[in-house]
Structure formats: C-alpha cells, structure tokens
Amino acid sequence: FKATDVPGSIAKGAPDFCNVYVISKGKIQTMRSASRPAPPVSPLRSQLLNQSSIKSDSWEPHLYHAPTMK
C-alpha cells in the first residue's frame, strides 16, 4: 500500500491565495502561505449565483439555519 500524504494533498488542493494550516494531534503538520492575494471577484461567482437561484425555487426548510441572537 502507498501511504497517502494527506497534508500535502490538502495544501496542493487549496487555492494559491489561501493560507493553509494542517493540524494533527494539536500540532502543525504543514503550513503554506498564500502566494498571491485573493481575486477581487471569484471566477466561480456566476456559477454560484446561478445555483443559488435554482435552489431558491425549491426552498428546503430543514436546510435553513436561522441566525442566533446573543
């Protein structure tokens, strides 16, 4: 069996504008700093808006979480 490099896989899978911290057993396993700032507008924004408009047509109350007041 090949050992899976979970910390490496997580760091590689995260966008390059994100800081990545992989914690295991209370200790930092892997840390990667962002290499660039986040884009001003997500390239996926139009897809997300399209999905949310589709889902708003079929509202599911069990998925709605009301904000709590403290």
N, C-alpha and C positions, 0 to 999 in steps of 0.2 A: 504494500500500500504506500502511496505517496502521502506525505504529511502536507496538509493544507496550510498555507501561510495566510491565516485569517487577517492579522494586522496589515500585511502587505496588500491583500486583496481589497480591504476596506479603503486604505489610503489610495490605491490606484483607481478605485471606483468613484471616489469623491471628486467633484469639480475642482479645478486648479485654483479657484478663487475662494476655497474653503480651507480654514484651519482644521486639521484632523488630529484628534487625540484618541488613541485606542487604549482603554484602561482594562487591566485584568488583575484580579485579586488586589485591588486598591493601589496598583502601581501603573505608571505609564509604560505601556509596551512599545508604542510607536507614536511619534509626533511628527507632523508635517505642516509647515507653514504655508499659507496661501502664497502663490507666486504672482498673483495679479489681483486688482480689485474686482469686485463683482460687477457685471454689466449693469448699466442703468435700467434696462428693461430686459426681462427674461426673454430669450428666444422662443420659449415654450408658452409665453403669455397667451397668445391667440388660441392655442390648443386648450389651455386650461379654462379660458373663458368660454369656449365652445362647449366643453364638457360640463361646466357648471350650469350653463343654460339648458342643456339637455336634462341634467339631473334635477333642476329646479321644477321641471314639468312633472316629475314623478317624485314628489317630496316624501321622504320616509321618516316619520316622527321618531322612530326608535334610534335613528342615527343623529338626531338633533340634541345637542347638549346646551342647555340654557346657561348663560353666564351666571356665576355665583357672586353674590354681593358680600363683601367682608366689612 
